[in-house]
Amino acid sequence: KGARYLLEALSLMPERVRLTIVDEGPPRKTSAFELAKKFGVERRIDFTGKVDLATLVHLYCTKTLVVVSSLHEGFGLPAAEGMACETAVVSTDSGALKEVMVDGETGYLVPANHPRAMADAIIKLLSDTALRTKMGKAGRKRAVELFSWPAAARNTLDVYRAVIEEFRSGK
């Protein structure tokens, strides 16, 4: 879902920039690794394989930033999870990601299929610790307010109330 553009973006960044991909690499999956070789960045990537929830949360909390390179996204769970872990996010502007994130506040939204824009946003955040921290805190606040279980319960209750009110009014 957009790994090609992320790997191309990595090739545009300084050699010291590394990428952790939370997915299986060789020998089980080779497509991302083959693309990494195509762009000459295979030595700068770590594949985690499948991870349990605790490990995933640890990765979100300890990495410098989260990058979501999706070309289409129904909700944008990786962006919301990264935000919930107080980590700044660089994401494409595909699908619901525009609703999950606030560009310039919780991270940066970049056009899908645009490796240069993605690389520029990543480099900007990598070079500014204060900005990453500020965006991470804003992301955490947004995730808790909008995407936590209590928020989901409140929203569901609001929908039920609206349906009941509409039913009672005979509309």
Secondary structure, 3 states (H helix, E strand, C coil): CCHHHHHHHHHCCCCCCCEEECCCCCCCCCHHHHHHHHHCCHHHEEECCCCCHHHHHHHHHHCCCEEECCCCCCCCHHHHHHHHCCCCEEEECCCCHHHHCCECCCEEEECCCCHHHHHHHHHHHHCCHHHHHHHHHHHHHHHHHHHCHHHHHHHHHHHHHHHHHHHHHCC
